[in-house]
Structure formats: C-alpha cells, structure tokens
C-alpha cells in the first residue's frame, strides 16, 4: 500500500474513533445530568410534600380533618429510589417520623393548644431545614447552609401570628383556614 492510502486510512480511523469517543462522553454526561435533575426533583417533591403534610396536620388538629398521606409516601418512595444517598434518605425519614408522631399526638388529644402546636411545628420545620441542607450538600454539592426556612410569621401583640386569629376568621368569614398559619 502506498503512503497516501495509509494516511487516508489512519485519518479516517482516528476521525471515527473521535466521533465514537465524543458520543460516548456526551451520552455519559447527559445521563449524569438527567440523574441529577431527577434527584433534585425528588428532593423538591419532599420539601413540597412536607409543607403540605404540615399544613394538613394543622387541619387535623384544628378541624379533625384526615391527612392524605399518599402524596407524601410517593415522595418518600421516589427519594429512596432515585436519590438513594443514605444521608438524604435518612433526613427524609426523620421528617416522616416527626409527622407520624405529631399525627399520633393529635389523634390522642395530646396536642391541645397553640403553644403545643408551635413546639411541634418548630420541630417539623427544623427537620425540613435539616433535609434541605442535607440535600444541598449531597445532591447539589453545595457547602452553603440555610440557617432558617423562608417562613416568616410575624407575631402580633396578643401572641397570634399577624392578622386575625383563625377562630376570628372562621366565625366572621366562614374561611376554612386553608393556608393559614402553620
């Protein structure tokens, strides 16, 4: 074979090898990005559902309404399957344990006033904050930590969160209190 033929073959082979390697690396990067996006989505679902469950627990306490646990349990299943980082799964499990404990307190009537609810709420919010910081560290790779959730409930002079009390709202407007104070 002539030198020019060898050069053409080597050039073609190296071009084909480069394209194949590039495709493999791009595919691997896309799979990593897809997995990370799914992990962030699963963590977001835990945060969203934990807020919903906490509001539902308040409704269970204030109005004896049942908590729909299905969306929360789905988020827990997703975090276990998709994220599977032990620290993140454990932080989600800590929230789950608190939710069940607080639900049991409501059912037994042991959560009997606003002060008791506030203490329970603070424990749930601390567990949520721990989950967020754990997810940021293990899923996103961020070393920055939040010191508090973006929930701001200014207190009025009588101790209730600012605005009319839930009892006043219910008696005067018929408002269900949905979305009111945690």
N, CA and C atoms as an extended XYZ file, in Angstrom:
546
Properties=species:S:1:pos:R:3:atomname:S:1:resname:S:1:resid:I:1 pbc="F F F"
N         0.839       -1.179        0.000 N   UNK     1
C         0.000        0.000        0.000 CA  UNK     1
C         0.878        1.234        0.000 C   UNK     1
N         0.316        2.213       -0.579 N   UNK     2
C         1.076        3.447       -0.672 CA  UNK     2
C         0.909        4.254        0.601 C   UNK     2
N         1.806        5.164        0.777 N   UNK     3
C         1.810        6.008        1.969 CA  UNK     3
C         0.541        6.853        2.048 C   UNK     3
N         0.082        7.366        0.944 N   UNK     4
C        -1.117        8.200        0.960 CA  UNK     4
C        -2.356        7.390        1.337 C   UNK     4
N        -2.397        6.130        0.936 N   UNK     5
C        -3.518        5.281        1.317 CA  UNK     5
C        -3.493        5.016        2.824 C   UNK     5
N        -2.308        4.739        3.356 N   UNK     6
C        -2.183        4.546        4.810 CA  UNK     6
C        -2.595        5.808        5.577 C   UNK     6
N        -2.172        6.928        5.105 N   UNK     7
C        -2.540        8.193        5.764 CA  UNK     7
C        -4.054        8.410        5.721 C   UNK     7
N        -4.672        8.082        4.611 N   UNK     8
C        -6.125        8.225        4.495 CA  UNK     8
C        -6.842        7.284        5.456 C   UNK     8
N        -6.354        6.030        5.553 N   UNK     9
C        -6.966        5.065        6.476 CA  UNK     9
C        -6.799        5.505        7.935 C   UNK     9
N        -5.599        5.941        8.290 N   UNK    10
C        -5.343        6.400        9.661 CA  UNK    10
C        -6.192        7.620        9.979 C   UNK    10
N        -6.299        8.526        9.048 N   UNK    11
C        -7.104        9.731        9.237 CA  UNK    11
C        -8.583        9.375        9.412 C   UNK    11
N        -9.073        8.471        8.592 N   UNK    12
C       -10.482        8.048        8.695 CA  UNK    12
C       -10.736        7.332       10.015 C   UNK    12
N        -9.826        6.431       10.377 N   UNK    13
C        -9.979        5.689       11.629 CA  UNK    13
C        -9.953        6.628       12.841 C   UNK    13
N        -9.015        7.574       12.876 N   UNK    14
C        -8.946        8.481       14.014 CA  UNK    14
C       -10.174        9.389       14.061 C   UNK    14
N       -10.702        9.795       12.924 N   UNK    15
C       -11.934       10.591       12.909 CA  UNK    15
C       -13.112        9.802       13.451 C   UNK    15
N       -13.218        8.544       13.031 N   UNK    16
C       -14.288        7.668       13.510 CA  UNK    16
C       -14.139        7.405       15.016 C   UNK    16
N       -12.917        7.185       15.475 N   UNK    17
C       -12.670        6.960       16.907 CA  UNK    17
C       -13.022        8.207       17.702 C   UNK    17
N       -12.695        9.373       17.188 N   UNK    18
C       -13.014       10.637       17.868 CA  UNK    18
C       -14.518       10.847       17.989 C   UNK    18
N       -15.245       10.566       16.915 N   UNK    19
C       -16.704       10.703       16.934 CA  UNK    19
C       -17.313        9.716       17.929 C   UNK    19
N       -16.815        8.480       17.928 N   UNK    20
C       -17.333        7.453       18.843 CA  UNK    20
C       -17.056        7.838       20.293 C   UNK    20
N       -15.837        8.273       20.582 N   UNK    21
C       -15.485        8.695       21.939 CA  UNK    21
C       -16.312        9.911       22.367 C   UNK    21
N       -16.467       10.858       21.471 N   UNK    22
C       -17.274       12.052       21.771 CA  UNK    22
C       -18.717       11.695       22.077 C   UNK    22
N       -19.285       10.784       21.308 N   UNK    23
C       -20.672       10.357       21.527 CA  UNK    23
C       -20.802        9.653       22.876 C   UNK    23
N       -19.820        8.813       23.211 N   UNK    24
C       -19.862        8.096       24.485 CA  UNK    24
C       -19.775        9.080       25.655 C   UNK    24
N       -18.860       10.039       25.568 N   UNK    25
C       -18.710       11.022       26.643 CA  UNK    25
C       -19.935       11.913       26.761 C   UNK    25
N       -20.510       12.318       25.648 N   UNK    26
C       -21.718       13.140       25.670 CA  UNK    26
C       -22.885       12.369       26.275 C   UNK    26
N       -23.027       11.111       25.893 N   UNK    27
C       -24.089       10.271       26.456 CA  UNK    27
C       -23.936       10.106       27.955 C   UNK    27
N       -22.701        9.904       28.394 N   UNK    28
C       -22.445        9.754       29.826 CA  UNK    28
C       -22.770       11.055       30.573 C   UNK    28
N       -22.384       12.180       30.027 N   UNK    29
C       -22.673       13.475       30.656 CA  UNK    29
C       -24.183       13.723       30.695 C   UNK    29
N       -24.881       13.359       29.625 N   UNK    30
C       -26.336       13.544       29.599 CA  UNK    30
C       -27.018       12.650       30.628 C   UNK    30
N       -26.548       11.417       30.792 N   UNK    31
C       -27.123       10.528       31.814 CA  UNK    31
C       -26.888       11.085       33.211 C   UNK    31
N       -25.676       11.603       33.457 N   UNK    32
C       -25.389       12.215       34.762 CA  UNK    32
C       -26.301       13.407       35.010 C   UNK    32
N       -26.489       14.258       34.013 N   UNK    33
C       -27.356       15.432       34.157 CA  UNK    33
C       -28.806       15.008       34.370 C   UNK    33
N       -29.273       14.011       33.639 N   UNK    34
C       -30.635       13.522       33.799 CA  UNK    34
C       -30.825       12.979       35.217 C   UNK    34
N       -29.848       12.199       35.690 N   UNK    35
C       -29.930       11.640       37.045 CA  UNK    35
C       -29.947       12.752       38.081 C   UNK    35
N       -29.084       13.725       37.926 N   UNK    36
C       -29.047       14.851       38.874 CA  UNK    36
C       -30.367       15.613       38.860 C   UNK    36
N       -30.910       15.862       37.674 N   UNK    37
C       -32.208       16.547       37.576 CA  UNK    37
C       -33.294       15.754       38.294 C   UNK    37
N       -33.288       14.440       38.130 N   UNK    38
C       -34.275       13.592       38.825 CA  UNK    38
C       -34.074       13.651       40.339 C   UNK    38
N       -32.820       13.657       40.783 N   UNK    39
C       -32.530       13.737       42.208 CA  UNK    39
C       -33.013       15.062       42.792 C   UNK    39
N       -32.739       16.152       42.098 N   UNK    40
C       -33.208       17.463       42.559 CA  UNK    40
C       -34.733       17.478       42.568 C   UNK    40
N       -35.363       16.906       41.558 N   UNK    41
C       -36.830       16.836       41.521 CA  UNK    41
C       -37.395       16.036       42.683 C   UNK    41
N       -36.747       14.928       43.020 N   UNK    42
C       -37.205       14.103       44.152 CA  UNK    42
C       -37.052       14.863       45.467 C   UNK    42
N       -35.956       15.590       45.613 N   UNK    43
C       -35.761       16.391       46.832 CA  UNK    43
C       -36.775       17.532       46.909 C   UNK    43
N       -37.049       18.145       45.773 N   UNK    44
C       -38.059       19.206       45.732 CA  UNK    44
C       -39.424       18.657       46.126 C   UNK    44
N       -39.748       17.470       45.646 N   UNK    45
C       -41.037       16.851       45.999 CA  UNK    45
C       -41.130       16.617       47.506 C   UNK    45
N       -40.035       16.218       48.140 N   UNK    46
C       -40.043       16.017       49.591 CA  UNK    46
C       -40.328       17.335       50.298 C   UNK    46
N       -39.676       18.413       49.866 N   UNK    47
C       -39.888       19.710       50.513 CA  UNK    47
C       -41.327       20.181       50.308 C   UNK    47
N       -41.830       20.069       49.090 N   UNK    48
C       -43.210       20.489       48.798 CA  UNK    48
C       -44.204       19.658       49.606 C   UNK    48
N       -44.040       18.339       49.583 N   UNK    49
C       -44.983       17.472       50.292 CA  UNK    49
C       -44.859       17.610       51.814 C   UNK    49
N       -43.665       17.898       52.311 N   UNK    50
C       -43.527       18.077       53.761 CA  UNK    50
C       -44.280       19.328       54.213 C   UNK    50
N       -44.276       20.357       53.394 N   UNK    51
C       -45.055       21.558       53.715 CA  UNK    51
C       -46.543       21.231       53.695 C   UNK    51
N       -46.971       20.481       52.675 N   UNK    52
C       -48.382       20.101       52.571 CA  UNK    52
C       -48.807       19.253       53.767 C   UNK    52
N       -47.970       18.303       54.164 N   UNK    53
C       -48.315       17.438       55.299 CA  UNK    53
C       -48.399       18.261       56.580 C   UNK    53
N       -47.476       19.186       56.765 N   UNK    54
C       -47.523       20.009       57.974 CA  UNK    54
C       -48.811       20.835       58.024 C   UNK    54
N       -49.204       21.403       56.898 N   UNK    55
C       -50.483       22.136       56.847 CA  UNK    55
C       -51.652       21.186       57.110 C   UNK    55
N       -51.597       19.989       56.553 N   UNK    56
C       -52.668       19.007       56.759 CA  UNK    56
C       -52.727       18.560       58.224 C   UNK    56
N       -51.578       18.424       58.861 N   UNK    57
C       -51.575       18.067       60.284 CA  UNK    57
C       -52.221       19.172       61.121 C   UNK    57
N       -51.981       20.405       60.742 N   UNK    58
C       -52.636       21.511       61.452 CA  UNK    58
C       -54.149       21.426       61.263 C   UNK    58
N       -54.577       21.100       60.046 N   UNK    59
C       -56.015       20.956       59.803 CA  UNK    59
C       -56.568       19.760       60.579 C   UNK    59
N       -55.780       18.711       60.711 N   UNK    60
C       -56.199       17.564       61.506 CA  UNK    60
C       -56.388       17.998       62.965 C   UNK    60
N       -55.483       18.795       63.460 N   UNK    61
C       -55.549       19.267       64.834 CA  UNK    61
C       -56.697       20.255       65.033 C   UNK    61
N       -56.830       21.244       64.155 N   UNK    62
C       -57.827       22.317       64.330 CA  UNK    62
C       -59.247       21.870       63.973 C   UNK    62
N       -59.377       21.019       62.957 N   UNK    63
C       -60.711       20.711       62.432 CA  UNK    63
C       -60.979       19.222       62.278 C   UNK    63
N       -60.154       18.396       62.864 N   UNK    64
C       -60.319       16.938       62.811 CA  UNK    64
C       -60.414       16.413       61.370 C   UNK    64
N       -59.685       17.047       60.451 N   UNK    65
C       -59.659       16.581       59.061 CA  UNK    65
C       -58.561       15.535       58.903 C   UNK    65
N       -58.834       14.555       58.085 N   UNK    66
C       -57.861       13.478       57.852 CA  UNK    66
C       -56.716       13.980       56.974 C   UNK    66
N       -55.552       13.429       57.206 N   UNK    67
C       -54.381       13.737       56.398 CA  UNK    67
C       -54.317       12.728       55.255 C   UNK    67
N       -54.144       13.224       54.036 N   UNK    68
C       -53.932       12.353       52.881 CA  UNK    68
C       -52.429       12.083       52.797 C   UNK    68
N       -52.031       10.893       53.197 N   UNK    69
C       -50.619       10.548       53.268 CA  UNK    69
C       -50.054       10.077       51.929 C   UNK    69
N       -50.905        9.795       50.947 N   UNK    70
C       -50.430        9.199       49.690 CA  UNK    70
C       -49.356       10.036       48.984 C   UNK    70
N       -49.555       11.348       48.771 N   UNK    71
C       -48.504       12.113       48.073 CA  UNK    71
C       -47.174       12.132       48.846 C   UNK    71
N       -47.259       12.206       50.165 N   UNK    72
C       -46.039       12.184       50.978 CA  UNK    72
C       -45.326       10.829       50.820 C   UNK    72
N       -46.088        9.747       50.882 N   UNK    73
C       -45.484        8.420       50.744 CA  UNK    73
C       -44.884        8.219       49.348 C   UNK    73
N       -45.524        8.789       48.327 N   UNK    74
C       -44.961        8.718       46.975 CA  UNK    74
C       -43.638        9.468       46.901 C   UNK    74
N       -43.574       10.636       47.536 N   UNK    75
C       -42.328       11.408       47.546 CA  UNK    75
C       -41.233       10.641       48.288 C   UNK    75
N       -41.591        9.972       49.382 N   UNK    76
C       -40.612        9.161       50.118 CA  UNK    76
C       -40.101        8.008       49.256 C   UNK    76
N       -41.002        7.365       48.527 N   UNK    77
C       -40.586        6.262       47.649 CA  UNK    77
C       -39.636        6.776       46.574 C   UNK    77
N       -39.973        7.923       46.004 N   UNK    78
C       -39.135        8.497       44.954 CA  UNK    78
C       -37.751        8.850       45.491 C   UNK    78
N       -37.693        9.440       46.679 N   UNK    79
C       -36.389        9.821       47.238 CA  UNK    79
C       -35.557        8.578       47.515 C   UNK    79
N       -36.209        7.516       47.940 N   UNK    80
C       -35.487        6.278       48.237 CA  UNK    80
C       -34.943        5.625       46.971 C   UNK    80
N       -35.714        5.666       45.901 N   UNK    81
C       -35.313        5.006       44.660 CA  UNK    81
C       -34.365        5.842       43.814 C   UNK    81
N       -34.623        7.130       43.740 N   UNK    82
C       -33.877        7.965       42.801 CA  UNK    82
C       -32.626        8.560       43.431 C   UNK    82
N       -32.740        9.079       44.630 N   UNK    83
C       -31.585        9.722       45.247 CA  UNK    83
C       -30.695        8.667       45.878 C   UNK    83
N       -31.277        7.883       46.744 N   UNK    84
C       -30.598        6.749       47.368 CA  UNK    84
C       -29.293        7.099       48.074 C   UNK    84
N       -29.062        8.375       48.352 N   UNK    85
C       -27.929        8.772       49.179 CA  UNK    85
C       -28.373        8.575       50.620 C   UNK    85
N       -27.683        7.739       51.370 N   UNK    86
C       -28.151        7.417       52.724 CA  UNK    86
C       -28.450        8.638       53.602 C   UNK    86
N       -27.631        9.658       53.544 N   UNK    87
C       -27.858       10.837       54.387 CA  UNK    87
C       -29.150       11.552       54.004 C   UNK    87
N       -29.445       11.646       52.718 N   UNK    88
C       -30.658       12.328       52.256 CA  UNK    88
C       -31.888       11.495       52.612 C   UNK    88
N       -31.815       10.197       52.388 N   UNK    89
C       -32.930        9.314       52.724 CA  UNK    89
C       -33.185        9.351       54.234 C   UNK    89
N       -32.132        9.357       55.023 N   UNK    90
C       -32.274        9.423       56.486 CA  UNK    90
C       -32.926       10.736       56.921 C   UNK    90
N       -32.530       11.844       56.317 N   UNK    91
C       -33.126       13.139       56.660 CA  UNK    91
C       -34.620       13.155       56.314 C   UNK    91
N       -35.000       12.544       55.195 N   UNK    92
C       -36.419       12.439       54.840 CA  UNK    92
C       -37.139       11.548       55.842 C   UNK    92
N       -36.488       10.474       56.260 N   UNK    93
C       -37.077        9.577       57.251 CA  UNK    93
C       -37.298       10.256       58.591 C   UNK    93
N       -36.408       11.168       58.960 N   UNK    94
C       -36.588       11.919       60.214 CA  UNK    94
C       -37.845       12.781       60.150 C   UNK    94
N       -38.087       13.408       58.987 N   UNK    95
C       -39.323       14.188       58.833 CA  UNK    95
C       -40.532       13.272       58.934 C   UNK    95
N       -40.468       12.137       58.266 N   UNK    96
C       -41.585       11.196       58.283 CA  UNK    96
C       -41.901       10.764       59.719 C   UNK    96
N       -40.874       10.459       60.474 N   UNK    97
C       -41.070       10.047       61.864 CA  UNK    97
C       -41.758       11.144       62.679 C   UNK    97
N       -41.326       12.386       62.493 N   UNK    98
C       -41.964       13.503       63.206 CA  UNK    98
C       -43.425       13.678       62.792 C   UNK    98
N       -43.700       13.531       61.500 N   UNK    99
C       -45.084       13.666       61.042 CA  UNK    99
C       -45.976       12.630       61.706 C   UNK    99
N       -45.517       11.384       61.739 N   UNK   100
C       -46.326       10.334       62.349 CA  UNK   100
C       -46.473       10.557       63.851 C   UNK   100
N       -45.412       10.994       64.510 N   UNK   101
C       -45.504       11.277       65.947 CA  UNK   101
C       -46.513       12.391       66.217 C   UNK   101
N       -46.451       13.453       65.418 N   UNK   102
C       -47.376       14.569       65.617 CA  UNK   102
C       -48.807       14.188       65.273 C   UNK   102
N       -48.980       13.362       64.253 N   UNK   103
C       -50.324       12.895       63.923 CA  UNK   103
C       -50.895       12.084       65.091 C   UNK   103
N       -50.060       11.250       65.674 N   UNK   104
C       -50.498       10.451       66.829 CA  UNK   104
C       -50.843       11.349       68.022 C   UNK   104
N       -50.062       12.411       68.233 N   UNK   105
C       -50.364       13.357       69.317 CA  UNK   105
C       -51.728       14.020       69.100 C   UNK   105
N       -52.015       14.364       67.843 N   UNK   106
C       -53.307       14.976       67.524 CA  UNK   106
C       -54.436       13.982       67.791 C   UNK   106
N       -54.275       12.763       67.313 N   UNK   107
C       -55.315       11.744       67.483 CA  UNK   107
C       -55.598       11.489       68.966 C   UNK   107
N       -54.548       11.428       69.771 N   UNK   108
C       -54.717       11.178       71.211 CA  UNK   108
C       -55.190       12.409       71.974 C   UNK   108
N       -55.153       13.593       71.342 N   UNK   109
C       -55.558       14.821       72.020 CA  UNK   109
C       -54.447       15.426       72.866 C   UNK   109
N       -53.214       14.974       72.667 N   UNK   110
C       -52.089       15.499       73.443 CA  UNK   110
C       -51.559       16.820       72.907 C   UNK   110
N       -51.912       17.163       71.703 N   UNK   111
C       -51.550       18.460       71.132 CA  UNK   111
C       -52.783       19.331       71.333 C   UNK   111
N       -52.828       20.071       72.448 N   UNK   112
C       -54.100       20.665       72.854 CA  UNK   112
C       -54.165       22.177       72.851 C   UNK   112
N       -53.103       22.878       72.490 N   UNK   113
C       -53.201       24.332       72.412 CA  UNK   113
C       -52.188       24.875       71.403 C   UNK   113
N       -52.272       26.166       71.149 N   UNK   114
C       -51.419       26.808       70.156 CA  UNK   114
C       -49.939       26.692       70.519 C   UNK   114
N       -49.625       26.750       71.796 N   UNK   115
C       -48.233       26.621       72.238 CA  UNK   115
C       -47.697       25.233       71.903 C   UNK   115
N       -48.484       24.205       72.148 N   UNK   116
C       -48.074       22.839       71.831 CA  UNK   116
C       -47.910       22.680       70.321 C   UNK   116
N       -48.847       23.277       69.548 N   UNK   117
C       -48.719       23.198       68.097 CA  UNK   117
C       -47.454       23.906       67.638 C   UNK   117
N       -47.167       25.074       68.195 N   UNK   118
C       -45.975       25.821       67.790 CA  UNK   118
C       -44.705       25.010       68.051 C   UNK   118
N       -44.637       24.334       69.194 N   UNK   119
C       -43.474       23.493       69.500 CA  UNK   119
C       -43.358       22.352       68.488 C   UNK   119
N       -44.475       21.716       68.172 N   UNK   120
C       -44.474       20.631       67.180 CA  UNK   120
C       -44.072       21.175       65.810 C   UNK   120
N       -44.601       22.335       65.463 N   UNK   121
C       -44.301       22.963       64.178 CA  UNK   121
C       -42.812       23.298       64.063 C   UNK   121
N       -42.235       23.796       65.131 N   UNK   122
C       -40.802       24.127       65.111 CA  UNK   122
C       -39.952       22.871       64.906 C   UNK   122
N       -40.339       21.764       65.502 N   UNK   123
C       -39.601       20.511       65.299 CA  UNK   123
C       -39.714       20.055       63.841 C   UNK   123
N       -40.910       20.172       63.269 N   UNK   124
C       -41.086       19.773       61.866 CA  UNK   124
C       -40.284       20.679       60.942 C   UNK   124
N       -40.281       21.977       61.227 N   UNK   125
C       -39.535       22.909       60.392 CA  UNK   125
C       -38.028       22.698       60.531 C   UNK   125
N       -37.565       22.342       61.725 N   UNK   126
C       -36.140       22.039       61.915 CA  UNK   126
C       -35.757       20.789       61.115 C   UNK   126
N       -36.625       19.799       61.099 N   UNK   127
C       -36.355       18.585       60.318 CA  UNK   127
C       -36.356       18.908       58.828 C   UNK   127
N       -37.266       19.777       58.376 N   UNK   128
C       -37.303       20.174       56.966 CA  UNK   128
C       -36.017       20.929       56.611 C   UNK   128
N       -35.587       21.832       57.483 N   UNK   129
C       -34.362       22.580       57.244 CA  UNK   129
C       -33.156       21.632       57.173 C   UNK   129
N       -33.116       20.648       58.061 N   UNK   130
C       -32.043       19.658       58.025 CA  UNK   130
C       -32.069       18.897       56.697 C   UNK   130
N       -33.257       18.516       56.232 N   UNK   131
C       -33.367       17.818       54.949 CA  UNK   131
C       -32.834       18.696       53.822 C   UNK   131
N       -33.250       19.949       53.791 N   UNK   132
C       -32.815       20.856       52.722 CA  UNK   132
C       -31.295       20.984       52.719 C   UNK   132
N       -30.712       21.198       53.885 N   UNK   133
C       -29.254       21.341       53.947 CA  UNK   133
C       -28.538       20.045       53.576 C   UNK   133
N       -29.090       18.919       53.981 N   UNK   134
C       -28.501       17.627       53.624 CA  UNK   134
C       -28.584       17.401       52.116 C   UNK   134
N       -29.738       17.705       51.516 N   UNK   135
C       -29.902       17.551       50.064 CA  UNK   135
C       -28.970       18.497       49.309 C   UNK   135
N       -28.858       19.729       49.786 N   UNK   136
C       -27.944       20.669       49.131 CA  UNK   136
C       -26.517       20.125       49.136 C   UNK   136
N       -26.111       19.560       50.250 N   UNK   137
C       -24.738       19.061       50.375 CA  UNK   137
C       -24.522       17.813       49.523 C   UNK   137
N       -25.437       16.831       49.617 N   UNK   138
C       -25.207       15.531       48.982 CA  UNK   138
C       -25.692       15.427       47.538 C   UNK   138
N       -26.694       16.197       47.161 N   UNK   139
C       -27.222       16.102       45.798 CA  UNK   139
C       -26.676       17.216       44.915 C   UNK   139
N       -26.699       18.432       45.429 N   UNK   140
C       -26.267       19.570       44.621 CA  UNK   140
C       -24.760       19.806       44.755 C   UNK   140
N       -24.197       19.408       45.901 N   UNK   141
C       -22.770       19.613       46.118 CA  UNK   141
C       -22.444       20.966       46.713 C   UNK   141
N       -23.448       21.639       47.243 N   UNK   142
C       -23.250       22.965       47.831 CA  UNK   142
C       -22.847       22.836       49.296 C   UNK   142
N       -21.901       23.629       49.699 N   UNK   143
C       -21.474       23.662       51.105 CA  UNK   143
C       -22.202       24.759       51.877 C   UNK   143
N       -22.937       25.621       51.179 N   UNK   144
C       -23.676       26.672       51.886 CA  UNK   144
C       -24.884       26.055       52.591 C   UNK   144
N       -25.184       26.586       53.762 N   UNK   145
C       -26.296       26.073       54.572 CA  UNK   145
C       -27.288       27.195       54.826 C   UNK   145
N       -28.550       26.815       54.872 N   UNK   146
C       -29.579       27.754       55.312 CA  UNK   146
C       -29.642       27.698       56.833 C   UNK   146
N       -29.841       28.840       57.456 N   UNK   147
C       -29.992       28.875       58.908 CA  UNK   147
C       -31.448       28.832       59.327 C   UNK   147
N       -32.335       29.155       58.390 N   UNK   148
C       -33.764       29.094       58.667 CA  UNK   148
C       -34.524       28.993       57.359 C   UNK   148
N       -35.744       28.505       57.472 N   UNK   149
C       -36.611       28.402       56.303 CA  UNK   149
C       -37.127       29.792       55.940 C   UNK   149
N       -37.580       29.977       54.714 N   UNK   150
C       -38.083       31.291       54.322 CA  UNK   150
C       -39.508       31.562       54.827 C   UNK   150
N       -39.887       30.904       55.915 N   UNK   151
C       -41.211       31.115       56.510 CA  UNK   151
C       -41.088       32.250       57.516 C   UNK   151
N       -41.867       33.280       57.327 N   UNK   152
C       -41.821       34.421       58.239 CA  UNK   152
C       -43.225       34.669       58.767 C   UNK   152
N       -43.422       34.390       60.037 N   UNK   153
C       -44.721       34.619       60.659 CA  UNK   153
C       -44.554       35.680       61.732 C   UNK   153
N       -44.745       36.941       61.379 N   UNK   154
C       -44.618       37.986       62.402 CA  UNK   154
C       -45.697       37.814       63.468 C   UNK   154
N       -45.328       38.070       64.692 N   UNK   155
C       -46.253       37.906       65.816 CA  UNK   155
C       -46.958       39.225       66.105 C   UNK   155
N       -48.243       39.147       66.432 N   UNK   156
C       -48.987       40.318       66.868 CA  UNK   156
C       -48.829       40.420       68.381 C   UNK   156
N       -49.226       41.532       68.978 N   UNK   157
C       -49.058       41.707       70.426 CA  UNK   157
C       -49.750       40.628       71.267 C   UNK   157
N       -50.844       40.037       70.775 N   UNK   158
C       -51.538       39.035       71.580 CA  UNK   158
C       -50.954       37.630       71.408 C   UNK   158
N       -49.866       37.514       70.658 N   UNK   159
C       -49.200       36.224       70.518 CA  UNK   159
C       -49.589       35.460       69.274 C   UNK   159
N       -50.684       35.824       68.616 N   UNK   160
C       -51.075       35.149       67.377 CA  UNK   160
C       -50.229       35.681       66.243 C   UNK   160
N       -50.009       34.892       65.206 N   UNK   161
C       -49.356       35.448       64.019 CA  UNK   161
C       -50.159       36.641       63.534 C   UNK   161
N       -49.471       37.597       62.915 N   UNK   162
C       -50.108       38.839       62.485 CA  UNK   162
C       -51.382       38.569       61.704 C   UNK   162
N       -52.369       39.407       61.914 N   UNK   163
C       -53.658       39.246       61.267 CA  UNK   163
C       -54.649       38.634       62.234 C   UNK   163
N       -55.879       38.465       61.790 N   UNK   164
C       -56.889       37.906       62.687 CA  UNK   164
C       -56.582       36.462       63.043 C   UNK   164
N       -57.014       36.036       64.206 N   UNK   165
C       -56.803       34.656       64.628 CA  UNK   165
C       -57.648       33.725       63.765 C   UNK   165
N       -57.265       32.459       63.657 N   UNK   166
C       -58.070       31.519       62.867 CA  UNK   166
C       -59.509       31.444       63.364 C   UNK   166
N       -59.730       31.526       64.663 N   UNK   167
C       -61.093       31.470       65.195 CA  UNK   167
C       -61.914       32.657       64.712 C   UNK   167
N       -61.299       33.850       64.683 N   UNK   168
C       -61.997       35.034       64.196 CA  UNK   168
C       -62.329       34.889       62.726 C   UNK   168
N       -61.387       34.406       61.945 N   UNK   169
C       -61.642       34.209       60.519 CA  UNK   169
C       -62.792       33.237       60.295 C   UNK   169
N       -62.777       32.144       60.999 N   UNK   170
C       -63.808       31.122       60.805 CA  UNK   170
C       -65.182       31.638       61.196 C   UNK   170
N       -65.287       32.398       62.279 N   UNK   171
C       -66.601       32.826       62.750 CA  UNK   171
C       -67.153       33.995       61.952 C   UNK   171
N       -66.278       34.830       61.391 N   UNK   172
C       -66.785       36.009       60.699 CA  UNK   172
C       -66.886       35.835       59.192 C   UNK   172
N       -65.995       35.045       58.609 N   UNK   173
C       -65.987       34.943       57.150 CA  UNK   173
C       -66.328       33.561       56.641 C   UNK   173
N       -66.331       32.591       57.526 N   UNK   174
C       -66.557       31.220       57.083 CA  UNK   174
C       -65.340       30.642       56.393 C   UNK   174
N       -64.215       31.356       56.499 N   UNK   175
C       -62.980       30.895       55.875 CA  UNK   175
C       -62.566       29.564       56.472 C   UNK   175
N       -62.109       28.678       55.641 N   UNK   176
C       -61.718       27.342       56.122 CA  UNK   176
C       -60.365       27.356       56.805 C   UNK   176
N       -59.631       28.444       56.683 N   UNK   177
C       -58.313       28.495       57.292 CA  UNK   177
C       -57.244       27.824       56.459 C   UNK   177
N       -57.593       27.324       55.253 N   UNK   178
C       -56.601       26.682       54.408 CA  UNK   178
C       -55.470       27.661       54.142 C   UNK   178
N       -54.287       27.197       54.273 N   UNK   179
C       -53.126       28.023       54.010 CA  UNK   179
C       -52.823       28.996       55.132 C   UNK   179
N       -53.578       28.947       56.218 N   UNK   180
C       -53.279       29.855       57.313 CA  UNK   180
C       -52.086       29.324       58.093 C   UNK   180
N       -51.762       29.990       59.121 N   UNK   181
C       -50.556       29.734       59.911 CA  UNK   181
C       -50.243       28.275       60.069 C   UNK   181
N       -48.957       27.987       59.960 N   UNK   182
C       -48.514       26.619       60.238 CA  UNK   182
C       -48.662       26.463       61.682 C   UNK   182
